[in-house]
Amino acid sequence: MPEQYRTQDQVEEYLARIFGPDTKFSLLRAEHGWVCHPKPAEPRDPGTPPQPGQANFVVNATTGVVTVHSSLSMQMIGNQYDQAIRSGQPIPGYQVHPPRWRLTLQRERESEAEIEYRVTAESLTIPSEPTTRDRLTIDKSSLRSRTNRHGIPVHCRYAKAWAYANRSNGVWPESGSFEY
């Protein structure tokens, strides 16, 4: 196991670089990684039950890949994670760090009713997945969208959410990029 993920202190430092120094975690060592449950930002009244639905993260002890998991107990998450690795099955969570894709949006045209972006999805994984390019058209009032392909690819859904969130006073962004 690499030196950087061997101890709790090393994992806490790694998580602080990813999530920021103000986000604290409860940690549980599993066979193949560390299960991390975010601690509440404010202390809660001891008589108040914990918030339901708080996701867990797992830091792979060998690779440092961080995946997000359900709100099951930390022990159950650790058991599922270890079992998946031992059996060669997919990890029951999805990767949040390091990012797997870089999306770039460029406005192609805009009318009062719609905006169209060219969306380029570039793989950041090794080996690399093919780069894709799509046209994403968003209806500004209903927020319905369509692409030049059958259905709406996942990266176009992320691009739509990013474009909507980055509007300024109702003005849609001309271009931008982000990783996920």
Contacts in CASP RR format, 6 or more apart in sequence:
PFRMAT RR
TARGET T0000
AUTHOR 0000-0000-0000
METHOD contacts of the structure
MODEL  1
MPEQYRTQDQVEEYLARIFGPDTKFSLLRAEHGWVCHPKPAEPRDPGTPP
QPGQANFVVNATTGVVTVHSSLSMQMIGNQYDQAIRSGQPIPGYQVHPPR
WRLTLQRERESEAEIEYRVTAESLTIPSEPTTRDRLTIDKSSLRSRTNRH
GIPVHCRYAKAWAYANRSNGVWPESGSFEY
1 61 0 8 1.000
1 62 0 8 1.000
2 61 0 8 1.000
2 62 0 8 1.000
2 64 0 8 1.000
3 10 0 8 1.000
4 10 0 8 1.000
4 14 0 8 1.000
5 11 0 8 1.000
5 14 0 8 1.000
5 33 0 8 1.000
5 34 0 8 1.000
5 59 0 8 1.000
5 60 0 8 1.000
5 61 0 8 1.000
5 62 0 8 1.000
5 64 0 8 1.000
6 61 0 8 1.000
8 27 0 8 1.000
8 29 0 8 1.000
8 34 0 8 1.000
11 27 0 8 1.000
11 34 0 8 1.000
11 36 0 8 1.000
11 59 0 8 1.000
12 25 0 8 1.000
12 27 0 8 1.000
14 59 0 8 1.000
14 64 0 8 1.000
15 23 0 8 1.000
15 25 0 8 1.000
15 36 0 8 1.000
15 57 0 8 1.000
15 59 0 8 1.000
15 66 0 8 1.000
16 23 0 8 1.000
18 66 0 8 1.000
18 97 0 8 1.000
22 41 0 8 1.000
23 38 0 8 1.000
24 38 0 8 1.000
24 39 0 8 1.000
25 36 0 8 1.000
25 37 0 8 1.000
25 38 0 8 1.000
25 39 0 8 1.000
25 57 0 8 1.000
26 36 0 8 1.000
26 37 0 8 1.000
26 39 0 8 1.000
26 74 0 8 1.000
27 34 0 8 1.000
27 35 0 8 1.000
27 36 0 8 1.000
28 34 0 8 1.000
28 35 0 8 1.000
28 37 0 8 1.000
28 74 0 8 1.000
28 75 0 8 1.000
28 78 0 8 1.000
30 58 0 8 1.000
30 78 0 8 1.000
30 79 0 8 1.000
30 81 0 8 1.000
30 82 0 8 1.000
31 82 0 8 1.000
31 85 0 8 1.000
31 86 0 8 1.000
32 60 0 8 1.000
32 61 0 8 1.000
32 62 0 8 1.000
32 81 0 8 1.000
32 82 0 8 1.000
32 85 0 8 1.000
32 86 0 8 1.000
33 58 0 8 1.000
33 59 0 8 1.000
33 60 0 8 1.000
33 61 0 8 1.000
33 62 0 8 1.000
33 78 0 8 1.000
33 81 0 8 1.000
33 82 0 8 1.000
34 58 0 8 1.000
34 59 0 8 1.000
34 61 0 8 1.000
35 56 0 8 1.000
35 57 0 8 1.000
35 58 0 8 1.000
35 69 0 8 1.000
35 74 0 8 1.000
35 75 0 8 1.000
35 77 0 8 1.000
35 78 0 8 1.000
35 81 0 8 1.000
36 56 0 8 1.000
36 57 0 8 1.000
36 58 0 8 1.000
36 59 0 8 1.000
37 54 0 8 1.000
37 56 0 8 1.000
37 57 0 8 1.000
37 74 0 8 1.000
38 54 0 8 1.000
38 55 0 8 1.000
38 57 0 8 1.000
40 50 0 8 1.000
40 51 0 8 1.000
44 50 0 8 1.000
52 71 0 8 1.000
53 71 0 8 1.000
54 71 0 8 1.000
55 68 0 8 1.000
55 69 0 8 1.000
55 70 0 8 1.000
55 71 0 8 1.000
56 68 0 8 1.000
56 69 0 8 1.000
56 70 0 8 1.000
56 71 0 8 1.000
56 72 0 8 1.000
56 74 0 8 1.000
56 77 0 8 1.000
57 66 0 8 1.000
57 67 0 8 1.000
57 68 0 8 1.000
57 69 0 8 1.000
57 96 0 8 1.000
58 66 0 8 1.000
58 67 0 8 1.000
58 69 0 8 1.000
58 77 0 8 1.000
58 78 0 8 1.000
58 81 0 8 1.000
58 91 0 8 1.000
59 65 0 8 1.000
59 66 0 8 1.000
60 66 0 8 1.000
60 67 0 8 1.000
65 95 0 8 1.000
65 97 0 8 1.000
65 98 0 8 1.000
66 95 0 8 1.000
66 96 0 8 1.000
66 97 0 8 1.000
67 81 0 8 1.000
67 91 0 8 1.000
67 93 0 8 1.000
67 94 0 8 1.000
67 95 0 8 1.000
67 96 0 8 1.000
68 93 0 8 1.000
68 94 0 8 1.000
68 96 0 8 1.000
69 77 0 8 1.000
69 80 0 8 1.000
69 81 0 8 1.000
69 92 0 8 1.000
69 93 0 8 1.000
70 77 0 8 1.000
70 92 0 8 1.000
70 93 0 8 1.000
72 80 0 8 1.000
80 92 0 8 1.000
81 91 0 8 1.000
81 92 0 8 1.000
83 89 0 8 1.000
84 90 0 8 1.000
84 91 0 8 1.000
84 92 0 8 1.000
85 91 0 8 1.000
98 124 0 8 1.000
99 124 0 8 1.000
99 179 0 8 1.000
99 180 0 8 1.000
100 123 0 8 1.000
100 124 0 8 1.000
100 125 0 8 1.000
100 180 0 8 1.000
101 121 0 8 1.000
101 122 0 8 1.000
101 123 0 8 1.000
101 124 0 8 1.000
101 155 0 8 1.000
101 179 0 8 1.000
101 180 0 8 1.000
102 121 0 8 1.000
102 122 0 8 1.000
102 124 0 8 1.000
102 177 0 8 1.000
102 178 0 8 1.000
102 179 0 8 1.000
103 119 0 8 1.000
103 120 0 8 1.000
103 121 0 8 1.000
103 122 0 8 1.000
103 155 0 8 1.000
103 158 0 8 1.000
103 159 0 8 1.000
103 162 0 8 1.000
103 177 0 8 1.000
103 178 0 8 1.000
103 179 0 8 1.000
103 180 0 8 1.000
104 119 0 8 1.000
104 120 0 8 1.000
104 122 0 8 1.000
104 175 0 8 1.000
104 176 0 8 1.000
104 177 0 8 1.000
105 117 0 8 1.000
105 118 0 8 1.000
105 119 0 8 1.000
105 136 0 8 1.000
105 159 0 8 1.000
105 162 0 8 1.000
105 163 0 8 1.000
105 173 0 8 1.000
105 175 0 8 1.000
105 176 0 8 1.000
105 177 0 8 1.000
106 117 0 8 1.000
106 118 0 8 1.000
106 120 0 8 1.000
106 174 0 8 1.000
106 175 0 8 1.000
106 176 0 8 1.000
107 115 0 8 1.000
107 116 0 8 1.000
107 117 0 8 1.000
107 172 0 8 1.000
107 173 0 8 1.000
107 174 0 8 1.000
107 175 0 8 1.000
108 116 0 8 1.000
108 117 0 8 1.000
108 118 0 8 1.000
108 135 0 8 1.000
109 115 0 8 1.000
109 116 0 8 1.000
110 116 0 8 1.000
110 172 0 8 1.000
112 140 0 8 1.000
113 139 0 8 1.000
113 140 0 8 1.000
113 141 0 8 1.000
114 137 0 8 1.000
114 138 0 8 1.000
114 139 0 8 1.000
114 140 0 8 1.000
115 137 0 8 1.000
115 138 0 8 1.000
115 140 0 8 1.000
115 163 0 8 1.000
115 172 0 8 1.000
116 135 0 8 1.000
116 136 0 8 1.000
116 137 0 8 1.000
116 138 0 8 1.000
117 135 0 8 1.000
117 136 0 8 1.000
117 138 0 8 1.000
117 159 0 8 1.000
117 163 0 8 1.000
118 133 0 8 1.000
118 134 0 8 1.000
118 135 0 8 1.000
118 136 0 8 1.000
119 133 0 8 1.000
119 134 0 8 1.000
119 135 0 8 1.000
119 136 0 8 1.000
119 155 0 8 1.000
119 156 0 8 1.000
119 159 0 8 1.000
120 131 0 8 1.000
120 132 0 8 1.000
120 133 0 8 1.000
121 131 0 8 1.000
121 132 0 8 1.000
121 133 0 8 1.000
121 134 0 8 1.000
121 153 0 8 1.000
121 155 0 8 1.000
122 131 0 8 1.000
123 129 0 8 1.000
123 130 0 8 1.000
123 131 0 8 1.000
124 179 0 8 1.000
132 153 0 8 1.000
132 155 0 8 1.000
134 147 0 8 1.000
134 148 0 8 1.000
134 149 0 8 1.000
134 153 0 8 1.000
134 155 0 8 1.000
134 156 0 8 1.000
135 147 0 8 1.000
135 148 0 8 1.000
136 145 0 8 1.000
136 146 0 8 1.000
136 147 0 8 1.000
136 156 0 8 1.000
136 159 0 8 1.000
136 160 0 8 1.000
137 145 0 8 1.000
137 146 0 8 1.000
137 147 0 8 1.000
138 144 0 8 1.000
138 145 0 8 1.000
138 160 0 8 1.000
138 163 0 8 1.000
138 164 0 8 1.000
138 172 0 8 1.000
139 145 0 8 1.000
140 172 0 8 1.000
143 160 0 8 1.000
143 164 0 8 1.000
145 152 0 8 1.000
145 156 0 8 1.000
145 160 0 8 1.000
146 152 0 8 1.000
147 153 0 8 1.000
147 156 0 8 1.000
158 180 0 8 1.000
162 176 0 8 1.000
162 178 0 8 1.000
163 172 0 8 1.000
163 173 0 8 1.000
166 173 0 8 1.000
166 176 0 8 1.000
167 173 0 8 1.000
END
